[in-house]
Amino acid sequence: MTPWPVQDGVFRLGDWPAERGGVIRNARLAWQTHGTLNAARDNVIVYPTSYTATHDTQNWLIGPDGVLDPQRWFIVIPDMFSNGLSSGAADTPDYPEVVTVRDNVLAQERLLREVFGVTHLAAAYGFSMGAMQAYHWAALFPQRVARAIVVCGSARTAAHNRVFLSGLLRTLEAAPEYVGGGQFSAVPHASLRAFGHIYAGWGLSQDFYRQELFQTALGAPDLETYLRTDWEASFAARDAANLYAQALTWFHGDISAGDLYGGDLTAALGAIEARVLLMPGGTDLYFRVADDAAELPHLKRAELRPIFSVWGHRAGSPAGLPEELAFLKAAVRGWLAG
């Protein structure tokens, strides 16, 4: 048992319209909270999930000595659509073709407002797709978010990142079990194995493989075993329809999309009032330091603080990586104290 209050729940949204068309029927949003909401309701951090993650798989960084302190903050982890807990493509008939990051954040805003009576955030914190959601929070509600901490994420999914995602989507579509519309007649085992191998080449850096850290740091006897036990096994446990849907959400990520900013990324960045901490991974192949560096001049109050590590994207979620974790903790706690 943790020494701080933890609560789990499911928020019923009813039929939730997707901005690009379609409706999530009888939509549900799973959530978990850590800590205690204070009387002023001004100690709230929203911490959205990343690709395939759930609140239970990413709450490891919460603790009195962790990155996010539940004795100081009331931390709300909303589960992204299609992560297996909230409504998703795998279990919702006529699921919309594209559910955007904005769709997720608007559902989260309603959760916070209607369940917890919260309208303003001390911070939005996220890693990877969670970082994209944190960025969207700051852009969609500029007067209501005091800080945004963007770890290995960006305001708009870059072209190189979309090429990676296109490869994943085409791999799933090539499965004999694929029936169109992001749906499958049966588990596409071969495509899921290929999916895992593609992901392994992008999730970690060339230096990680050159130094054979899969052996020396992770204990795998050889590369083939590492790919099988860490990557094939991970994605074999996922539902292909959910993987497909979340990859499309990632592909279309853009804080400026929609009527509010009309696709003008500079305007969207300039409208953000939050103090923004950008923490890209120095060897991340998805969200490059250069992507965040290009966004930085358009933000009113922001700092770029890369995580220098050979662990690629994984450096932003550094469970078991002492140096990267210490760097992340010091930066985040300092930003929250400011």
Secondary structure, 3 states (H helix, E strand, C coil): CCCCCEEEEEEEEEEEECCCCCEEEEEEEEEEEECCCCCCCCCEEECCCCCCCCHHHHHHHECCCCCECCCCCEEEEECCCCCCCCCCCCCCCCCCCCCCHHHHHHHHHHHHHHHHCCCCECEEEEECHHHHHHHHHHHHCCCCECEEEEECCCCECCHHHHHHHHHHHHHHHCCCCEEECCEECCCCHHHHHHHHHHHHHHHCCHHHHHCCHHHHCCCCCCHHHHHHHHHHHHHHCCCHHHHHHHHHHHHCCECCCCCCCCCCHHHHHHHCCCEEEEECECCCCCCCHHHHHHHHHHCCEEEECCECCCCHHHHHCCCCCHHHHHHHHHHHHHHHHC
